[in-house]
Amino acid sequence: MRHLDRFNSLLNRGMAGVAGVTLIAMMGVTVLDIFLRLFSRPLTGTFEIVSWLAAVTTAFSLGYTQIYRQHVAIDLVVNKLGARACASVEAVVNVVSLALFAAVVYEIIAYAGGLRASGSLSETMKVIYYPWVYLVAVGTVGLVVALLADFFHSLRECFPREKSLW
């Protein structure tokens, strides 16, 4: 369990760092475009570049958000249950979320493969963009790993080890 937690933490903290860098890059591209517009020379493809960077920023921050519970949770009913029942509900939610996002990763990879096979190019810059879609899949894998770790943690709370008297 410790190995999964360590891997989860390293993976998602690293991805959060990449997300921070892509966020700064988004800002830099936007500022550069605004500056160049002062000289009537806007940066071609700014919208595409910022959109790709935003997708990576979002995907790479998903796992970090899950680890540190920085998402919206509505737990009015669940909080009224006991600790074991609360952990059981959390385990069910985690396993359903895990299945959902594993399917999402699969579909994103299939979509990127379709883009690659078709030779699809972006509208403005006419460059391949399937690598960005693969990066979104990688970021979503970070969320899947975080959900897996959370699932095991909630199982541990559901079935605590009995303490021996000896």
C-alpha angles and dihedrals in degrees: 000000000000090000092054091048092049092047091046092050095046094044097048096040088052091049090048088054090052089048089054091051092049090049090054089046089053089053092047094051091048094048091046091051092050091048093049091049087064086067094041091251106112118188109260114236097015092142092051094046093047090046093052092047091048090053091052092044091053097043095045092051096052097087093045089051090051094049094052096037093237093149130095113273126183106203106153094126097035093054090061091061125084122268094261094047090046090052090048092054089047091051091052092047091048095050092047090047090047091053092046096050093042086057089047090054090050092050093046090052090048090049092050089049090053091050090049094048093048093047090233116187132199117262102240107024097032094222130133113267105179091102088066090053090051088052089055088054090051090051091050089052086062088059091048090053091049091050091049091053091047090050092055091046092053091047089054089054091047093052108029118187114255113244114237120232091216 
